[in-house]
Amino acid sequence: MDKLLVVPINKDVAAGAIFVAFALGFGLISTNYPMGRLAQMGPGYYPALLSAILAVFGIAIGITGFRKGAEKVVVVRPLALIAVLGSPILFAATVRPLGFVPAVILTSLVATIAAPRMTLIQRLGAALVLTLGCTVIFILALGIPLPLLGNWLTF
């Protein structure tokens, strides 16, 4: 079994930092718009106000997090995370030019990168079963009008 990386992380401090980061980002973006004043608000006033409120919440959550102890959290392997989250994007980018069947095969093979203990035969088998199932369900049963082979693969 793979050794999992377990690190102590204070979730409240991390969440507070994320809130503050988003608040700063949206607050900076809102400065590109005229602020106006309270009696006649400009398009940048309300986003700036919401950013300030979000920052206050983030700081409050972070401060309460410092009072608690850190929890042990399992860190996900970055390659596995990228493979799983990138697979739907890869499918969307390849379904028109390659076609439905090659896009499902490619997507499922990329997604299996997240399972390092799978052999090549298991990966190919999973891709084949997934492709057959998706073709039957989406193309034949539901009638979604996607070409089985795309422009890049037809002659």
Phi, psi and omega in degrees: 000143179295145173282128180269141177274115180247122181234148175281123180226135173271107186297325181292321178294318179296317179296319178299319179295321178294317177301313181295321180297315177296320179298317179295317180298309180290328176296319178293321178296323182293340179289348177284350181250153178295134182279322186072207177220178186299322181287330180220086186288139175270178183292344179265352186292309185294316176299323178293320178296314178296324177296320178295318178296317178297320178296319178297315176299318180298317178295318179297316179295319179296320179294317177294331178292328179294337179283338181265162176277163179281148177257153176276127184235138176279128180270130179282142177296131184300321181296320178295319179298316179295319181297315183288316181284333181277341183299313177298326178292319177298318178299313181298325182281337186249351185293325179283308183288323182268330186104169186294310185296308179296327179294319178293318178299310181298315181297316181291325177294320178294320181295330180287353174299333180291345179247086188293341181276355177287137176278170180297321179296319178295320179296314179294321178296317178297320179295319180294312180297317179296319180295315178298314180297315180293322179295316179296314184289306190276320184273310184279308186285312183272343177071032179292127187279071175246140179288142177293321174238135184272187182298325183290339185248002177257145183242000000 
